């Protein structure tokens, strides 16, 4: 088994209303100095060793990301989840 | 300005129906060998240099993550968005 992280973010030229809402909320909560926020997704996959990089690319591009409006990155990581 | 990445993931003991739905979809699409998927969020923030690590921790814990069911990590990164 291997652990794979796929990160999906809205493309730079795509409006991100979720991120804009967070910027607004930060201001109302008194947190100053945050100029921009963009919100994306993070997936952690546990895959068999039979799953190669080509398959991971297809999984990311065809299922996890909408490549019209999002970019993605795929990387294999050591077995250490976000803490 | 500095770029900060905040990653938010469901805690290990919390059921993740979105991730389970992805596992099911992968099977139907013919991708075998993926045992578990967990879906979280990824935020990219552009912050002024006046925003210190204590403020970033508060932003993550009070606004971006629901710490009852989610864990989060905060890190400053070089100016390189996910590609």
Backbone of each chain as nested JSON, in Angstrom:
{
  "chains": [
    {"id": "A", "residues": [
      {"number": 1, "name": "UNK", "atoms": {"N": [0.853, -1.204, 0.0], "CA": [0.0, 0.0, 0.0], "C": [0.885, 1.249, 0.0]}},
      {"number": 2, "name": "UNK", "atoms": {"N": [0.416, 2.227, -0.711], "CA": [1.108, 3.515, -0.736], "C": [0.086, 4.614, -0.481]}},
      {"number": 3, "name": "UNK", "atoms": {"N": [0.579, 5.701, 0.054], "CA": [-0.311, 6.828, 0.294], "C": [-0.057, 7.879, -0.779]}},
      {"number": 4, "name": "UNK", "atoms": {"N": [-1.121, 8.375, -1.354], "CA": [-1.028, 9.36, -2.431], "C": [-1.866, 10.574, -2.038]}},
      {"number": 5, "name": "UNK", "atoms": {"N": [-1.306, 11.744, -2.277], "CA": [-2.049, 12.978, -2.033], "C": [-2.332, 13.645, -3.371]}},
      {"number": 6, "name": "UNK", "atoms": {"N": [-3.587, 13.965, -3.602], "CA": [-3.988, 14.723, -4.784], "C": [-4.536, 16.061, -4.304]}},
      {"number": 7, "name": "UNK", "atoms": {"N": [-3.938, 17.125, -4.812], "CA": [-4.403, 18.467, -4.456], "C": [-5.074, 19.093, -5.674]}},
      {"number": 8, "name": "UNK", "atoms": {"N": [-6.23, 19.649, -5.467], "CA": [-7.006, 20.255, -6.551], "C": [-7.303, 21.695, -6.165]}},
      {"number": 9, "name": "UNK", "atoms": {"N": [-6.932, 22.62, -7.032], "CA": [-7.175, 24.041, -6.757], "C": [-7.856, 24.69, -7.961]}},
      {"number": 10, "name": "UNK", "atoms": {"N": [-8.678, 25.708, -7.705], "CA": [-9.252, 26.454, -8.832], "C": [-8.135, 27.13, -9.618]}},
      {"number": 11, "name": "UNK", "atoms": {"N": [-8.28, 27.143, -10.947], "CA": [-7.276, 27.827, -11.766], "C": [-7.218, 29.303, -11.4]}},
      {"number": 12, "name": "UNK", "atoms": {"N": [-6.043, 29.909, -11.61], "CA": [-5.829, 31.294, -11.189], "C": [-6.832, 32.236, -11.837]}},
      {"number": 13, "name": "UNK", "atoms": {"N": [-7.246, 31.938, -13.058], "CA": [-8.135, 32.866, -13.754], "C": [-9.599, 32.621, -13.438]}},
      {"number": 14, "name": "UNK", "atoms": {"N": [-9.874, 31.629, -12.597], "CA": [-11.252, 31.291, -12.241], "C": [-11.631, 31.99, -10.938]}},
      {"number": 15, "name": "UNK", "atoms": {"N": [-12.792, 32.624, -10.94], "CA": [-13.305, 33.264, -9.737], "C": [-13.515, 32.204, -8.657]}},
      {"number": 16, "name": "UNK", "atoms": {"N": [-13.169, 32.533, -7.416], "CA": [-13.334, 31.578, -6.326], "C": [-14.216, 32.202, -5.246]}},
      {"number": 17, "name": "UNK", "atoms": {"N": [-15.52, 32.091, -5.362], "CA": [-16.414, 32.754, -4.393], "C": [-16.246, 32.236, -2.973]}},
      {"number": 18, "name": "UNK", "atoms": {"N": [-15.901, 30.958, -2.803], "CA": [-15.666, 30.452, -1.441], "C": [-14.503, 31.194, -0.796]}},
      {"number": 19, "name": "UNK", "atoms": {"N": [-13.422, 31.335, -1.565], "CA": [-12.265, 32.04, -1.031], "C": [-12.594, 33.479, -0.701]}},
      {"number": 20, "name": "UNK", "atoms": {"N": [-13.362, 34.134, -1.585], "CA": [-13.729, 35.53, -1.332], "C": [-14.586, 35.643, -0.074]}},
      {"number": 21, "name": "UNK", "atoms": {"N": [-15.467, 34.667, 0.14], "CA": [-16.293, 34.688, 1.343], "C": [-15.424, 34.582, 2.591]}},
      {"number": 22, "name": "UNK", "atoms": {"N": [-14.37, 33.772, 2.523], "CA": [-13.473, 33.625, 3.67], "C": [-12.742, 34.933, 3.947]}},
      {"number": 23, "name": "UNK", "atoms": {"N": [-12.293, 35.608, 2.881], "CA": [-11.636, 36.907, 3.077], "C": [-12.58, 37.865, 3.791]}},
      {"number": 24, "name": "UNK", "atoms": {"N": [-13.842, 37.882, 3.369], "CA": [-14.815, 38.751, 4.017], "C": [-15.032, 38.387, 5.471]}},
      {"number": 25, "name": "UNK", "atoms": {"N": [-15.124, 37.087, 5.737], "CA": [-15.346, 36.648, 7.115], "C": [-14.152, 36.987, 8.003]}},
      {"number": 26, "name": "UNK", "atoms": {"N": [-12.953, 36.855, 7.466], "CA": [-11.76, 37.186, 8.256], "C": [-11.783, 38.654, 8.665]}},
      {"number": 27, "name": "UNK", "atoms": {"N": [-12.173, 39.516, 7.734], "CA": [-12.245, 40.934, 8.061], "C": [-13.25, 41.201, 9.173]}},
      {"number": 28, "name": "UNK", "atoms": {"N": [-14.408, 40.578, 9.074], "CA": [-15.442, 40.799, 10.102], "C": [-14.996, 40.249, 11.461]}},
      {"number": 29, "name": "UNK", "atoms": {"N": [-14.18, 39.178, 11.452], "CA": [-13.715, 38.585, 12.706], "C": [-12.511, 39.333, 13.286]}},
      {"number": 30, "name": "UNK", "atoms": {"N": [-12.034, 40.332, 12.56], "CA": [-10.933, 41.126, 13.083], "C": [-9.552, 40.651, 12.677]}},
      {"number": 31, "name": "UNK", "atoms": {"N": [-9.499, 39.708, 11.741], "CA": [-8.182, 39.281, 11.246], "C": [-7.824, 40.142, 10.042]}},
      {"number": 32, "name": "UNK", "atoms": {"N": [-6.858, 41.026, 10.229], "CA": [-6.449, 41.883, 9.12], "C": [-5.198, 41.311, 8.448]}},
      {"number": 33, "name": "UNK", "atoms": {"N": [-4.974, 41.753, 7.245], "CA": [-3.722, 41.409, 6.573], "C": [-3.791, 40.183, 5.68]}},
      {"number": 34, "name": "UNK", "atoms": {"N": [-4.978, 39.628, 5.492], "CA": [-5.11, 38.515, 4.558], "C": [-5.666, 39.067, 3.243]}},
      {"number": 35, "name": "UNK", "atoms": {"N": [-4.857, 39.027, 2.202], "CA": [-5.241, 39.671, 0.96], "C": [-6.084, 38.795, 0.059]}},
      {"number": 36, "name": "UNK", "atoms": {"N": [-5.77, 37.529, 0.007], "CA": [-6.506, 36.646, -0.895], "C": [-6.551, 35.254, -0.293]}},
      {"number": 37, "name": "UNK", "atoms": {"N": [-7.66, 34.57, -0.505], "CA": [-7.786, 33.171, -0.099], "C": [-8.355, 32.404, -1.282]}},
      {"number": 38, "name": "UNK", "atoms": {"N": [-7.785, 31.268, -1.551], "CA": [-8.373, 30.383, -2.555], "C": [-8.592, 29.02, -1.901]}},
      {"number": 39, "name": "UNK", "atoms": {"N": [-9.758, 28.448, -2.147], "CA": [-10.099, 27.169, -1.524], "C": [-10.11, 26.058, -2.557]}},
      {"number": 40, "name": "UNK", "atoms": {"N": [-9.411, 25.002, -2.243], "CA": [-9.416, 23.829, -3.103], "C": [-9.676, 22.581, -2.292]}},
      {"number": 41, "name": "UNK", "atoms": {"N": [-9.332, 21.456, -2.875], "CA": [-9.602, 20.179, -2.232], "C": [-8.321, 19.393, -2.077]}},
      {"number": 42, "name": "UNK", "atoms": {"N": [-8.315, 18.529, -1.076], "CA": [-7.158, 17.682, -0.828], "C": [-7.668, 16.273, -0.608]}},
      {"number": 43, "name": "UNK", "atoms": {"N": [-7.147, 15.325, -1.367], "CA": [-7.549, 13.936, -1.253], "C": [-6.356, 13.105, -0.787]}},
      {"number": 44, "name": "UNK", "atoms": {"N": [-6.627, 12.201, 0.132], "CA": [-5.625, 11.209, 0.528], "C": [-6.128, 9.843, 0.094]}},
      {"number": 45, "name": "UNK", "atoms": {"N": [-5.329, 9.167, -0.725], "CA": [-5.71, 7.86, -1.247], "C": [-4.749, 6.802, -0.723]}},
      {"number": 46, "name": "UNK", "atoms": {"N": [-5.311, 5.665, -0.336], "CA": [-4.487, 4.491, -0.023], "C": [-4.584, 3.557, -1.218]}},
      {"number": 47, "name": "UNK", "atoms": {"N": [-3.481, 3.358, -1.916], "CA": [-3.54, 2.57, -3.149], "C": [-2.605, 1.37, -3.053]}},
      {"number": 48, "name": "UNK", "atoms": {"N": [-3.022, 0.298, -3.749], "CA": [-2.153, -0.87, -3.856], "C": [-0.921, -0.519, -4.685]}},
      {"number": 49, "name": "UNK", "atoms": {"N": [0.121, -1.328, -4.518], "CA": [1.335, -1.089, -5.293], "C": [1.104, -1.326, -6.783]}},
      {"number": 50, "name": "UNK", "atoms": {"N": [-0.007, -1.991, -7.13], "CA": [-0.319, -2.225, -8.544], "C": [-0.781, -0.957, -9.249]}},
      {"number": 51, "name": "UNK", "atoms": {"N": [-1.122, 0.067, -8.511], "CA": [-1.617, 1.31, -9.115], "C": [-0.419, 2.175, -9.498]}},
      {"number": 52, "name": "UNK", "atoms": {"N": [-0.222, 2.34, -10.806], "CA": [0.963, 3.089, -11.244], "C": [0.64, 4.572, -11.427]}},
      {"number": 53, "name": "UNK", "atoms": {"N": [1.666, 5.318, -11.789], "CA": [1.49, 6.77, -11.89], "C": [0.512, 7.148, -12.991]}},
      {"number": 54, "name": "UNK", "atoms": {"N": [0.476, 6.356, -14.062], "CA": [-0.465, 6.65, -15.145], "C": [-1.905, 6.542, -14.643]}},
      {"number": 55, "name": "UNK", "atoms": {"N": [-2.168, 5.493, -13.882], "CA": [-3.515, 5.333, -13.327], "C": [-3.841, 6.467, -12.363]}},
      {"number": 56, "name": "UNK", "atoms": {"N": [-2.872, 6.874, -11.568], "CA": [-3.127, 7.973, -10.624], "C": [-3.437, 9.269, -11.363]}},
      {"number": 57, "name": "UNK", "atoms": {"N": [-2.715, 9.507, -12.453], "CA": [-2.999, 10.7, -13.247], "C": [-4.419, 10.66, -13.787]}},
      {"number": 58, "name": "UNK", "atoms": {"N": [-4.845, 9.495, -14.255], "CA": [-6.196, 9.387, -14.799], "C": [-7.242, 9.587, -13.703]}},
      {"number": 59, "name": "UNK", "atoms": {"N": [-7.002, 8.996, -12.542], "CA": [-7.94, 9.165, -11.43], "C": [-8.088, 10.648, -11.082]}},
      {"number": 60, "name": "UNK", "atoms": {"N": [-6.96, 11.348, -11.029], "CA": [-7.015, 12.767, -10.673], "C": [-7.717, 13.574, -11.755]}},
      {"number": 61, "name": "UNK", "atoms": {"N": [-7.376, 13.316, -13.014], "CA": [-7.875, 14.154, -14.107], "C": [-9.32, 13.828, -14.458]}},
      {"number": 62, "name": "UNK", "atoms": {"N": [-9.724, 12.575, -14.296], "CA": [-11.052, 12.181, -14.754], "C": [-12.093, 12.191, -13.643]}},
      {"number": 63, "name": "UNK", "atoms": {"N": [-11.657, 12.02, -12.396], "CA": [-12.647, 11.922, -11.325], "C": [-12.504, 13.024, -10.275]}},
      {"number": 64, "name": "UNK", "atoms": {"N": [-11.276, 13.284, -9.836], "CA": [-11.118, 14.17, -8.678], "C": [-11.127, 15.647, -9.059]}},
      {"number": 65, "name": "UNK", "atoms": {"N": [-10.597, 15.98, -10.223], "CA": [-10.548, 17.376, -10.643], "C": [-11.441, 17.602, -11.853]}},
      {"number": 66, "name": "UNK", "atoms": {"N": [-11.963, 18.803, -11.954], "CA": [-12.613, 19.26, -13.174], "C": [-11.57, 20.113, -13.897]}},
      {"number": 67, "name": "UNK", "atoms": {"N": [-10.916, 19.533, -14.898], "CA": [-9.739, 20.193, -15.479], "C": [-10.103, 21.414, -16.319]}},
      {"number": 68, "name": "UNK", "atoms": {"N": [-11.379, 21.662, -16.52], "CA": [-11.761, 22.902, -17.194], "C": [-11.476, 24.1, -16.284]}},
      {"number": 69, "name": "UNK", "atoms": {"N": [-11.731, 23.928, -15.01], "CA": [-11.617, 25.069, -14.092], "C": [-10.628, 24.825, -12.962]}},
      {"number": 70, "name": "UNK", "atoms": {"N": [-10.046, 23.621, -12.885], "CA": [-9.168, 23.303, -11.759], "C": [-7.836, 22.727, -12.243]}},
      {"number": 71, "name": "UNK", "atoms": {"N": [-6.815, 22.99, -11.464], "CA": [-5.537, 22.317, -11.663], "C": [-5.372, 21.282, -10.563]}},
      {"number": 72, "name": "UNK", "atoms": {"N": [-4.508, 20.305, -10.809], "CA": [-4.3, 19.289, -9.78], "C": [-2.832, 18.888, -9.738]}},
      {"number": 73, "name": "UNK", "atoms": {"N": [-2.441, 18.345, -8.607], "CA": [-1.116, 17.748, -8.501], "C": [-1.253, 16.412, -7.784]}},
      {"number": 74, "name": "UNK", "atoms": {"N": [-0.429, 15.469, -8.187], "CA": [-0.437, 14.123, -7.616], "C": [0.95, 13.845, -7.071]}},
      {"number": 75, "name": "UNK", "atoms": {"N": [1.012, 13.372, -5.842], "CA": [2.334, 12.977, -5.338], "C": [2.184, 11.832, -4.356]}},
      {"number": 76, "name": "UNK", "atoms": {"N": [3.142, 10.938, -4.404], "CA": [3.2, 9.864, -3.428], "C": [3.911, 10.388, -2.194]}},
      {"number": 77, "name": "UNK", "atoms": {"N": [3.415, 10.042, -1.032], "CA": [4.009, 10.546, 0.201], "C": [4.326, 9.376, 1.117]}},
      {"number": 78, "name": "UNK", "atoms": {"N": [5.188, 9.656, 2.084], "CA": [5.407, 8.678, 3.144], "C": [4.118, 8.543, 3.933]}},
      {"number": 79, "name": "UNK", "atoms": {"N": [3.999, 7.511, 4.68], "CA": [2.739, 7.209, 5.363], "C": [2.548, 8.143, 6.538]}},
      {"number": 80, "name": "UNK", "atoms": {"N": [2.229, 9.413, 6.231], "CA": [2.085, 10.413, 7.281], "C": [0.927, 11.318, 6.952]}},
      {"number": 81, "name": "UNK", "atoms": {"N": [-0.246, 11.082, 7.516], "CA": [-1.389, 11.935, 7.234], "C": [-1.192, 13.325, 7.817]}},
      {"number": 82, "name": "UNK", "atoms": {"N": [-1.95, 14.29, 7.299], "CA": [-1.931, 15.645, 7.851], "C": [-2.331, 15.59, 9.316]}},
      {"number": 83, "name": "UNK", "atoms": {"N": [-1.581, 16.297, 10.127], "CA": [-1.864, 16.243, 11.557], "C": [-2.274, 17.607, 12.063]}}
    ]},
    {"id": "B", "residues": [
      {"number": 1, "name": "UNK", "atoms": {"N": [4.4, 40.16, 1.45], "CA": [3.357, 39.137, 1.318], "C": [3.995, 37.758, 1.413]}},
      {"number": 2, "name": "UNK", "atoms": {"N": [3.29, 36.864, 2.057], "CA": [3.742, 35.482, 2.171], "C": [2.585, 34.583, 1.762]}},
      {"number": 3, "name": "UNK", "atoms": {"N": [2.932, 33.432, 1.284], "CA": [1.895, 32.467, 0.923], "C": [1.828, 31.399, 2.008]}},
      {"number": 4, "name": "UNK", "atoms": {"N": [0.628, 31.104, 2.424], "CA": [0.414, 30.132, 3.494], "C": [-0.558, 29.076, 2.984]}},
      {"number": 5, "name": "UNK", "atoms": {"N": [-0.258, 27.827, 3.268], "CA": [-1.159, 26.737, 2.921], "C": [-1.732, 26.152, 4.21]}},
      {"number": 6, "name": "UNK", "atoms": {"N": [-3.042, 26.049, 4.261], "CA": [-3.722, 25.388, 5.373], "C": [-4.431, 24.163, 4.811]}},
      {"number": 7, "name": "UNK", "atoms": {"N": [-4.099, 23.019, 5.38], "CA": [-4.738, 21.775, 4.954], "C": [-5.656, 21.285, 6.06]}},
      {"number": 8, "name": "UNK", "atoms": {"N": [-6.859, 20.941, 5.694], "CA": [-7.868, 20.497, 6.659], "C": [-8.358, 19.122, 6.219]}},
      {"number": 9, "name": "UNK", "atoms": {"N": [-8.269, 18.158, 7.126], "CA": [-8.714, 16.795, 6.803], "C": [-9.646, 16.285, 7.892]}},
      {"number": 10, "name": "UNK", "atoms": {"N": [-10.601, 15.443, 7.525], "CA": [-11.445, 14.822, 8.558], "C": [-10.573, 13.964, 9.474]}},
      {"number": 11, "name": "UNK", "atoms": {"N": [-10.896, 13.991, 10.763], "CA": [-10.14, 13.16, 11.705], "C": [-10.285, 11.689, 11.343]}},
      {"number": 12, "name": "UNK", "atoms": {"N": [-9.287, 10.904, 11.711], "CA": [-9.256, 9.5, 11.31], "C": [-10.494, 8.74, 11.788]}},
      {"number": 13, "name": "UNK", "atoms": {"N": [-10.993, 9.11, 12.956], "CA": [-12.122, 8.366, 13.52], "C": [-13.468, 8.855, 12.991]}},
      {"number": 14, "name": "UNK", "atoms": {"N": [-13.45, 9.879, 12.14], "CA": [-14.694, 10.447, 11.605], "C": [-15.009, 9.799, 10.258]}},
      {"number": 15, "name": "UNK", "atoms": {"N": [-16.246, 9.368, 10.1], "CA": [-16.686, 8.826, 8.827], "C": [-16.577, 9.894, 7.742]}},
      {"number": 16, "name": "UNK", "atoms": {"N": [-16.128, 9.493, 6.54], "CA": [-15.97, 10.442, 5.446], "C": [-16.791, 9.961, 4.247]}},
      {"number": 17, "name": "UNK", "atoms": {"N": [-18.079, 10.325, 4.2], "CA": [-18.93, 9.813, 3.123], "C": [-18.49, 10.265, 1.738]}},
      {"number": 18, "name": "UNK", "atoms": {"N": [-17.907, 11.469, 1.632], "CA": [-17.422, 11.906, 0.326], "C": [-16.319, 10.985, -0.176]}},
      {"number": 19, "name": "UNK", "atoms": {"N": [-15.403, 10.656, 0.723], "CA": [-14.33, 9.749, 0.333], "C": [-14.856, 8.378, -0.042]}},
      {"number": 20, "name": "UNK", "atoms": {"N": [-15.834, 7.89, 0.722], "CA": [-16.402, 6.579, 0.403], "C": [-17.096, 6.605, -0.952]}},
      {"number": 21, "name": "UNK", "atoms": {"N": [-17.763, 7.719, -1.276], "CA": [-18.409, 7.832, -2.581], "C": [-17.376, 7.768, -3.705]}},
      {"number": 22, "name": "UNK", "atoms": {"N": [-16.216, 8.372, -3.471], "CA": [-15.162, 8.347, -4.488], "C": [-14.645, 6.93, -4.675]}},
      {"number": 23, "name": "UNK", "atoms": {"N": [-14.457, 6.193, -3.58], "CA": [-14.015, 4.798, -3.698], "C": [-15.002, 4.001, -4.543]}},
      {"number": 24, "name": "UNK", "atoms": {"N": [-16.297, 4.217, -4.281], "CA": [-17.302, 3.522, -5.065], "C": [-17.266, 3.903, -6.534]}},
      {"number": 25, "name": "UNK", "atoms": {"N": [-17.107, 5.203, -6.809], "CA": [-17.068, 5.66, -8.199], "C": [-15.843, 5.093, -8.918]}},
      {"number": 26, "name": "UNK", "atoms": {"N": [-14.719, 5.036, -8.226], "CA": [-13.505, 4.485, -8.846], "C": [-13.73, 3.044, -9.275]}},
      {"number": 27, "name": "UNK", "atoms": {"N": [-14.371, 2.263, -8.405], "CA": [-14.648, 0.877, -8.76], "C": [-15.53, 0.771, -9.995]}},
      {"number": 28, "name": "UNK", "atoms": {"N": [-16.56, 1.589, -10.04], "CA": [-17.464, 1.557, -11.198], "C": [-16.763, 2.01, -12.474]}},
      {"number": 29, "name": "UNK", "atoms": {"N": [-15.786, 2.907, -12.342], "CA": [-15.062, 3.391, -13.522], "C": [-13.941, 2.445, -13.937]}},
      {"number": 30, "name": "UNK", "atoms": {"N": [-13.739, 1.384, -13.189], "CA": [-12.733, 0.404, -13.575], "C": [-11.363, 0.627, -12.976]}},
      {"number": 31, "name": "UNK", "atoms": {"N": [-11.253, 1.56, -12.042], "CA": [-9.965, 1.756, -11.378], "C": [-9.923, 0.86, -10.151]}},
      {"number": 32, "name": "UNK", "atoms": {"N": [-9.133, -0.17, -10.196], "CA": [-9.018, -1.074, -9.06], "C": [-7.79, -0.709, -8.223]}},
      {"number": 33, "name": "UNK", "atoms": {"N": [-7.798, -1.175, -6.998], "CA": [-6.594, -1.049, -6.18], "C": [-6.577, 0.154, -5.269]}},
      {"number": 34, "name": "UNK", "atoms": {"N": [-7.675, 0.93, -5.248], "CA": [-7.728, 2.056, -4.323], "C": [-8.547, 1.629, -3.109]}},
      {"number": 35, "name": "UNK", "atoms": {"N": [-7.877, 1.544, -1.975], "CA": [-8.53, 0.998, -0.801], "C": [-9.317, 1.994, 0.004]}},
      {"number": 36, "name": "UNK", "atoms": {"N": [-8.808, 3.203, 0.106], "CA": [-9.485, 4.21, 0.914], "C": [-9.205, 5.583, 0.334]}},
      {"number": 37, "name": "UNK", "atoms": {"N": [-10.195, 6.438, 0.4], "CA": [-10.025, 7.832, -0.002], "C": [-10.614, 8.697, 1.102]}},
      {"number": 38, "name": "UNK", "atoms": {"N": [-9.889, 9.724, 1.464], "CA": [-10.448, 10.719, 2.381], "C": [-10.332, 12.08, 1.723]}},
      {"number": 39, "name": "UNK", "atoms": {"N": [-11.407, 12.854, 1.825], "CA": [-11.441, 14.161, 1.188], "C": [-11.391, 15.254, 2.223]}},
      {"number": 40, "name": "UNK", "atoms": {"N": [-10.477, 16.183, 2.004], "CA": [-10.382, 17.345, 2.866], "C": [-10.32, 18.61, 2.053]}},
      {"number": 41, "name": "UNK", "atoms": {"N": [-9.865, 19.668, 2.687], "CA": [-9.82, 20.973, 2.03], "C": [-8.403, 21.512, 2.063]}},
      {"number": 42, "name": "UNK", "atoms": {"N": [-8.131, 22.343, 1.097], "CA": [-6.821, 22.978, 1.015], "C": [-7.047, 24.467, 0.735]}},
      {"number": 43, "name": "UNK", "atoms": {"N": [-6.446, 25.301, 1.567], "CA": [-6.594, 26.748, 1.412], "C": [-5.229, 27.355, 1.119]}},
      {"number": 44, "name": "UNK", "atoms": {"N": [-5.201, 28.271, 0.17], "CA": [-4.002, 29.076, -0.072], "C": [-4.317, 30.508, 0.309]}},
      {"number": 45, "name": "UNK", "atoms": {"N": [-3.535, 31.052, 1.235], "CA": [-3.744, 32.412, 1.713], "C": [-2.551, 33.271, 1.328]}},
      {"number": 46, "name": "UNK", "atoms": {"N": [-2.848, 34.491, 0.892], "CA": [-1.808, 35.509, 0.705], "C": [-1.903, 36.45, 1.889]}},
      {"number": 47, "name": "UNK", "atoms": {"N": [-0.874, 36.467, 2.73], "CA": [-0.965, 37.277, 3.949], "C": [0.17, 38.284, 4.005]}},
      {"number": 48, "name": "UNK", "atoms": {"N": [-0.134, 39.424, 4.636], "CA": [0.899, 40.432, 4.866], "C": [1.938, 39.882, 5.844]}},
      {"number": 49, "name": "UNK", "atoms": {"N": [3.104, 40.51, 5.838], "CA": [4.145, 40.066, 6.757], "C": [3.774, 40.346, 8.203]}},
      {"number": 50, "name": "UNK", "atoms": {"N": [2.755, 41.201, 8.411], "CA": [2.32, 41.498, 9.777], "C": [1.535, 40.338, 10.401]}},
      {"number": 51, "name": "UNK", "atoms": {"N": [1.128, 39.364, 9.603], "CA": [0.347, 38.25, 10.136], "C": [1.311, 37.196, 10.661]}},
      {"number": 52, "name": "UNK", "atoms": {"N": [1.297, 36.993, 11.973], "CA": [2.264, 36.07, 12.56], "C": [1.665, 34.667, 12.691]}},
      {"number": 53, "name": "UNK", "atoms": {"N": [2.494, 33.753, 13.164], "CA": [2.061, 32.361, 13.229], "C": [0.889, 32.166, 14.192]}},
      {"number": 54, "name": "UNK", "atoms": {"N": [0.842, 32.964, 15.264], "CA": [-0.27, 32.853, 16.208], "C": [-1.578, 33.214, 15.52]}},
      {"number": 55, "name": "UNK", "atoms": {"N": [-1.564, 34.274, 14.725], "CA": [-2.773, 34.672, 14.004], "C": [-3.165, 33.594, 12.993]}},
      {"number": 56, "name": "UNK", "atoms": {"N": [-2.177, 33.012, 12.333], "CA": [-2.493, 31.973, 11.349], "C": [-3.117, 30.759, 12.02]}},
      {"number": 57, "name": "UNK", "atoms": {"N": [-2.606, 30.391, 13.183], "CA": [-3.197, 29.281, 13.93], "C": [-4.648, 29.579, 14.281]}},
      {"number": 58, "name": "UNK", "atoms": {"N": [-4.908, 30.803, 14.715], "CA": [-6.282, 31.162, 15.077], "C": [-7.181, 31.131, 13.851]}},
      {"number": 59, "name": "UNK", "atoms": {"N": [-6.692, 31.645, 12.723], "CA": [-7.501, 31.631, 11.494], "C": [-7.855, 30.195, 11.121]}},
      {"number": 60, "name": "UNK", "atoms": {"N": [-6.869, 29.304, 11.223], "CA": [-7.125, 27.912, 10.842], "C": [-8.095, 27.247, 11.812]}},
      {"number": 61, "name": "UNK", "atoms": {"N": [-7.874, 27.468, 13.105], "CA": [-8.655, 26.747, 14.105], "C": [-10.058, 27.308, 14.272]}},
      {"number": 62, "name": "UNK", "atoms": {"N": [-10.221, 28.619, 14.069], "CA": [-11.511, 29.251, 14.352], "C": [-12.378, 29.396, 13.115]}},
      {"number": 63, "name": "UNK", "atoms": {"N": [-11.759, 29.465, 11.928], "CA": [-12.577, 29.722, 10.744], "C": [-12.478, 28.602, 9.71]}},
      {"number": 64, "name": "UNK", "atoms": {"N": [-11.265, 28.138, 9.425], "CA": [-11.105, 27.23, 8.284], "C": [-11.417, 25.782, 8.644]}},
      {"number": 65, "name": "UNK", "atoms": {"N": [-11.117, 25.377, 9.865], "CA": [-11.36, 23.992, 10.264], "C": [-12.427, 23.93, 11.346]}},
      {"number": 66, "name": "UNK", "atoms": {"N": [-13.152, 22.842, 11.366], "CA": [-14.033, 22.515, 12.484], "C": [-13.274, 21.501, 13.325]}},
      {"number": 67, "name": "UNK", "atoms": {"N": [-12.666, 21.984, 14.403], "CA": [-11.716, 21.14, 15.127], "C": [-12.386, 20.011, 15.909]}},
      {"number": 68, "name": "UNK", "atoms": {"N": [-13.711, 19.995, 15.941], "CA": [-14.388, 18.849, 16.542], "C": [-14.199, 17.603, 15.665]}},
      {"number": 69, "name": "UNK", "atoms": {"N": [-14.252, 17.804, 14.371], "CA": [-14.21, 16.658, 13.448], "C": [-13.046, 16.709, 12.466]}},
      {"number": 70, "name": "UNK", "atoms": {"N": [-12.271, 17.784, 12.488], "CA": [-11.201, 17.935, 11.493], "C": [-9.876, 18.281, 12.155]}},
      {"number": 71, "name": "UNK", "atoms": {"N": [-8.808, 17.837, 11.51], "CA": [-7.47, 18.28, 11.885], "C": [-6.988, 19.263, 10.832]}},
      {"number": 72, "name": "UNK", "atoms": {"N": [-6.004, 20.061, 11.186], "CA": [-5.485, 21.016, 10.213], "C": [-3.989, 21.164, 10.392]}},
      {"number": 73, "name": "UNK", "atoms": {"N": [-3.35, 21.607, 9.329], "CA": [-1.94, 21.96, 9.401], "C": [-1.758, 23.287, 8.692]}},
      {"number": 74, "name": "UNK", "atoms": {"N": [-0.828, 24.072, 9.205], "CA": [-0.533, 25.394, 8.648], "C": [0.939, 25.424, 8.299]}},
      {"number": 75, "name": "UNK", "atoms": {"N": [1.242, 25.864, 7.1], "CA": [2.659, 26.037, 6.775], "C": [2.834, 27.188, 5.792]}},
      {"number": 76, "name": "UNK", "atoms": {"N": [3.924, 27.884, 5.988], "CA": [4.306, 28.925, 5.028], "C": [5.073, 28.26, 3.904]}},
      {"number": 77, "name": "UNK", "atoms": {"N": [4.797, 28.685, 2.695], "CA": [5.46, 28.066, 1.549], "C": [6.098, 29.143, 0.695]}},
      {"number": 78, "name": "UNK", "atoms": {"N": [7.016, 28.702, -0.161], "CA": [7.543, 29.613, -1.171], "C": [6.403, 29.971, -2.117]}},
      {"number": 79, "name": "UNK", "atoms": {"N": [6.583, 31.013, -2.874], "CA": [5.496, 31.514, -3.717], "C": [5.302, 30.604, -4.914]}},
      {"number": 80, "name": "UNK", "atoms": {"N": [4.716, 29.413, -4.651], "CA": [4.532, 28.446, -5.734], "C": [3.195, 27.751, -5.567]}},
      {"number": 81, "name": "UNK", "atoms": {"N": [2.181, 28.21, -6.303], "CA": [0.87, 27.562, -6.197], "C": [0.892, 26.149, -6.752]}},
      {"number": 82, "name": "UNK", "atoms": {"N": [-0.071, 25.339, -6.332], "CA": [-0.21, 23.997, -6.886], "C": [-0.398, 24.097, -8.393]}},
      {"number": 83, "name": "UNK", "atoms": {"N": [0.286, 23.287, -9.142], "CA": [0.196, 23.344, -10.607], "C": [-0.317, 22.03, -11.139]}}
    ]}
  ]
}
